[in-house]
Amino acid sequence: MNLPLPPAEDYVASPCVSVCVVDQATKSCVGCLRTIKEIGAWRVMTVEEKRAVVAACEERAKTRPRRGRDRKPLSP
């Protein structure tokens, strides 16, 4: 069964880049830069909350590069 898609303005893409490695010092994913709490709550967040998380990840990326499983910086 196909569920209807939400209107485009209500869709927020997950910042996940399929790295899924948690840095123990920051308690966040080295790939998407979301915290463990943000990752766990993503499915139940409101559109506004998701937008806030995406914005927070973009801010974090200014001081902490996104990294792959090998811990090397990801290409922009």
N, C-alpha and C positions, 0 to 999 in steps of 0.2 A: 504494500500500500504506500503510495507516495503522499507525503504530507505537503500542504501548500507552503511555499517559501514566504518568509516575512517580506514586507515592503522593503525596497532597497535602502531607504533611509533608516530602517530599523535593524539593518544587518551590520555587525561589526566582526570583521575577520579576526580570528585568533592570531596573536603574534607568534605562535609556535612555529619553529623552523625544524622540528623533528630531531633535535639534539638530545633533549631530555636528560641533562646531566646537572645535578645540583651542586653548587659550590657551597661547601659547609660553612665557610666564613660569612657569606652573605645570605645564605639560605634561599638562594634564587637560582634559576636555571641559567647556565652560562650561554645558552643559545638565544632564548627569547627575553631573558632578563626579568621574567615574572617571578615573584616570590612563590614559595610553596603554597601559601594561603591563597594567592591570586589564581594559581593554576587549579587548585582544588575547587574554588568557587566559581570558575568561569562559566560553567553550564547553567548556573542559577542566577548569575548577575543580570541586572537590568542593562539596557542599552547604554544608559548614562554611566553606569559603573564600568562597563567594558571599555567605553571611550576613555574614561579616566585611567584605567590600567594601561591601555595602549599609549596614552600620553606620558604616563609615568615611565614606561619602558623606553620611550624615545628620550626622555630626560636622562635616564640611567645610562643610555648608550653614549651620551656626550662625555661621560667620565669613565666608562667601563665598556670596552668593546665586546660585541657579541662574539662568542667563540664556538668552535665545533667540538666534537667528542675528544679530539686530540688536543684541545685547549688552544689551538692556533686561531687567530682572528678570522672571522668569516668575511667573505667578500661583501662589499656594500650592495 
